[in-house]
Amino acid sequence: MQNNLSKKLIIDFKNSFKKLKLDRVENVYVTSNLTSIANLRIPKKDKLSIILNSLKNVMGKNYTIFSPSASMNLCNTKFVFDLKKTPSYQMGPLAEFIRTQKNSTRSLHPFWSISALGKNSKILNNISNHSYAYGSPWSKMLDLDTTQLNLGVHPSRAVTLIHHVETICGVPYRFSKKFNCKIMIKNKINQQDFFMSVFFKNTVINKRIKLNEHFFNQMIKSKKLHYHKTSFGLHLWSFKMQDFFKVALKYFVNDIYNYLEFKPDLSFHKDL
């Protein structure tokens, strides 16, 4: 019974990925919330293998699969970041499964790292020390015309790319904060400066309650957001990261505060 269910799940995912035309792309960034299929009577590891292998199979031999492996819980702690061993934090079981694959490559940033498998995964070995700016994994994925795949979570609630857009647009309510961190690479500990765009603390800054919905409403109008629901009830979305980047960029050019509920009082740092 379990074996038959696994076979059905494999077929379902392959068909679903093809519906989203992932057989036409070579680079995918995947983020997920698999709650809706958590109760399927298939071992967790087998379920994750089915998803990952189905995606590889549909994408073909030149695939590259990127996945979040952030560990934001390490911010402002004295914990040593181990490139190979430090687990991701609240990124979901699929993300951690991808990070722990034998041939996985992980970008070097103690708070916002990306892991990858496949042809272009090694580009993560040559990135900047900034979490979101040019030269970051987000910049590299845009250069590769990567498609973002969201499993079980609407992209308006899971599109970290927006912070790359904020950073390169130079939004006035964030600044690049320096973190001097201990990191372990190949059993050796050293210290490096890393950077991340963060909100100013001295004023009230509220993200839009609806977060990124205005961007994706525009994506839907221009038919740039694709959707499919599997027979097991998992909702899937995909979109070109370049398409989202272009849409969001226009919003920020027209209104630098469009991502916030209201324009914050930033007078406290007018003389900086």
C-alpha positions in Angstrom: 0.0 0.0 0.0 2.8 2.4 1.0 4.7 1.5 -2.2 1.7 2.2 -4.4 1.2 5.5 -2.6 4.9 6.4 -3.2 4.5 5.6 -6.9 1.4 7.8 -7.1 3.2 10.7 -5.4 6.2 10.4 -7.8 3.8 10.5 -10.8 1.9 13.4 -9.2 5.0 15.5 -8.6 6.5 14.9 -12.1 3.3 15.8 -13.7 2.9 18.9 -11.6 6.4 20.1 -12.3 5.8 19.6 -16.0 2.6 21.6 -15.7 4.7 24.5 -14.3 7.0 24.0 -17.3 10.0 23.2 -15.1 11.2 20.8 -17.8 12.2 24.0 -19.8 14.4 25.5 -17.2 17.9 24.6 -15.8 18.0 26.6 -12.6 15.4 26.5 -9.8 15.2 28.1 -6.4 12.8 26.1 -4.2 11.2 27.1 -1.0 8.5 25.1 0.8 5.9 24.4 3.5 4.9 20.7 3.2 2.2 20.7 5.9 -0.6 19.8 3.5 1.1 16.4 2.7 2.6 15.8 6.2 0.0 13.1 6.9 0.6 11.0 3.9 1.6 7.5 5.1 5.1 7.7 3.6 8.3 8.0 5.7 9.4 11.7 5.8 12.8 11.0 4.2 11.2 9.0 1.4 8.8 11.9 0.8 11.6 14.4 0.6 13.6 12.1 -1.8 10.5 11.8 -4.0 10.2 15.6 -4.3 13.9 16.2 -4.9 14.4 13.3 -7.4 11.2 14.2 -9.3 12.4 17.7 -9.7 15.8 16.6 -10.9 14.2 14.2 -13.3 11.9 16.8 -14.8 14.6 19.4 -15.1 17.1 17.1 -16.8 20.8 16.4 -16.5 21.8 20.1 -16.5 19.7 21.0 -13.5 20.8 23.3 -10.6 18.5 23.4 -7.6 19.0 26.2 -5.1 17.5 26.2 -1.6 17.5 28.4 1.5 19.8 27.3 4.3 19.6 30.4 6.5 20.5 30.4 10.2 19.1 33.7 11.4 19.0 32.4 14.9 22.8 32.9 15.1 22.5 36.7 14.8 24.1 38.5 17.7 25.3 35.3 19.3 28.9 34.0 19.8 28.1 30.7 18.0 30.7 29.5 15.5 29.2 29.1 12.1 30.3 25.8 10.5 29.8 25.9 6.8 29.1 22.1 6.6 27.5 21.3 10.0 25.4 24.4 11.1 21.8 23.5 10.3 19.4 25.8 8.6 16.8 27.4 10.9 13.0 27.3 10.2 13.6 26.8 6.5 11.6 23.6 6.4 12.6 19.9 6.0 13.1 20.0 2.3 15.6 22.8 2.6 17.5 21.0 5.2 17.4 17.8 3.2 18.9 19.6 0.2 21.6 21.2 2.5 22.7 17.8 3.8 23.0 16.1 0.5 26.6 14.7 0.0 27.2 16.9 -3.1 25.6 20.0 -1.8 27.4 23.4 -2.0 26.6 26.1 0.6 27.3 29.8 0.3 29.4 31.4 3.1 27.3 33.7 5.2 26.5 32.9 8.9 22.9 34.2 8.7 21.6 34.0 5.2 23.2 31.2 3.2 21.9 29.3 0.2 22.6 25.7 -0.7 22.6 24.2 -4.2 22.9 20.9 -6.1 23.8 20.4 -9.7 25.6 22.0 -12.6 25.9 25.6 -11.4 26.1 24.9 -7.6 29.8 25.9 -7.4 28.9 29.6 -8.1 28.1 29.7 -4.4 31.8 29.4 -3.7 32.5 32.9 -5.0 30.1 35.4 -3.5 30.2 38.7 -1.6 30.0 38.9 2.2 26.7 40.7 2.0 23.5 38.8 2.5 21.5 40.5 -0.3 23.7 42.9 -2.4 25.3 42.5 -5.8 27.6 39.5 -5.7 25.2 37.7 -3.2 23.5 34.4 -4.1 20.4 36.4 -5.1 22.4 38.3 -7.6 24.0 35.1 -8.9 20.6 33.4 -9.3 19.2 36.4 -11.2 22.2 36.2 -13.5 21.3 32.6 -14.2 17.6 33.5 -15.0 16.5 31.2 -12.1 12.9 30.2 -11.7 11.5 30.3 -8.1 9.3 27.3 -7.1 7.1 27.6 -4.1 5.6 24.4 -2.6 2.8 24.9 -0.2 3.5 28.6 0.5 2.2 31.5 -1.6 5.2 33.5 -3.0 3.9 36.7 -1.5 4.8 35.1 1.9 8.1 33.6 0.8 10.2 35.7 -1.6 13.4 36.7 0.1 14.5 38.2 -3.2 12.6 41.4 -2.2 15.4 42.2 0.3 17.9 42.1 -2.6 15.7 44.6 -4.4 15.5 46.8 -1.3 19.3 46.7 -0.9 20.3 47.6 -4.4 17.6 50.3 -4.5 19.1 51.8 -1.3 15.9 52.1 0.7 16.4 54.7 3.4 14.9 52.6 6.2 17.6 49.9 6.1 21.3 50.0 6.5 24.1 47.5 5.9 25.1 46.3 9.4 28.5 44.7 9.9 28.8 41.5 11.9 32.2 40.1 12.9 31.7 36.4 13.1 33.6 33.2 13.8 33.3 30.7 11.1 34.6 27.2 10.7 35.8 26.0 7.3 37.8 22.7 6.9 38.2 22.4 10.6 39.8 25.8 11.0 38.1 28.7 12.8 38.7 32.3 11.7 36.9 35.6 11.9 35.4 37.6 9.1 33.2 40.6 8.6 29.8 39.9 7.1 27.0 42.3 6.2 23.3 42.3 6.2 20.6 44.9 5.4 18.6 45.5 8.5 16.0 48.0 9.7 17.0 51.1 11.8 15.9 50.5 15.4 15.3 54.1 16.3 11.9 54.5 14.6 8.7 52.6 13.8 9.1 50.7 10.6 6.2 48.4 9.6 6.2 46.1 6.6 3.0 46.1 4.6 0.4 43.9 6.2 -0.1 42.3 2.8 3.6 42.1 2.3 4.4 41.3 -1.4 0.8 40.9 -2.7 0.9 44.1 -4.8 3.9 42.8 -6.6 2.3 39.4 -7.3 -1.0 41.0 -8.3 0.9 42.7 -11.1 2.7 39.4 -11.9 -0.7 37.7 -12.2 -2.0 40.5 -14.5 1.0 40.1 -16.8 0.7 36.2 -16.6 4.1 35.9 -15.0 3.0 33.8 -12.0 2.1 30.2 -12.7 0.0 27.9 -10.4 -0.9 24.3 -10.1 -2.5 22.1 -7.4 -1.4 18.5 -7.0 -3.9 15.6 -6.7 -2.6 15.3 -3.1 -3.7 18.9 -2.3 -0.3 20.7 -2.4 -0.4 24.1 -4.0 2.5 25.0 -6.3 3.6 28.4 -7.7 6.5 29.3 -10.0 7.8 32.5 -11.5 11.0 33.8 -13.1 13.0 35.7 -10.5 14.0 38.2 -13.1 10.3 38.9 -13.7 9.7 39.6 -10.0 12.8 41.7 -9.9 11.7 43.9 -12.7 8.2 44.3 -11.3 9.4 45.2 -7.8 12.1 47.5 -9.1 9.4 49.7 -10.9 7.5 50.0 -7.6 10.6 51.1 -5.7 11.5 53.6 -8.4 7.9 55.1 -8.2 7.7 54.9 -4.4 10.8 54.0 -2.3 8.4 53.2 0.7 6.0 50.9 -1.2 7.0 47.9 0.9 5.9 49.6 4.1 2.6 50.4 5.7 3.5 54.1 6.0 6.5 56.4 5.5 8.6 56.2 8.7 10.1 59.1 10.5 13.8 58.9 9.6 14.8 62.3 10.9 17.0 60.7 13.6 19.7 59.9 11.1 19.4 62.9 8.8 22.9 64.0 9.7 24.6 60.6 9.3 
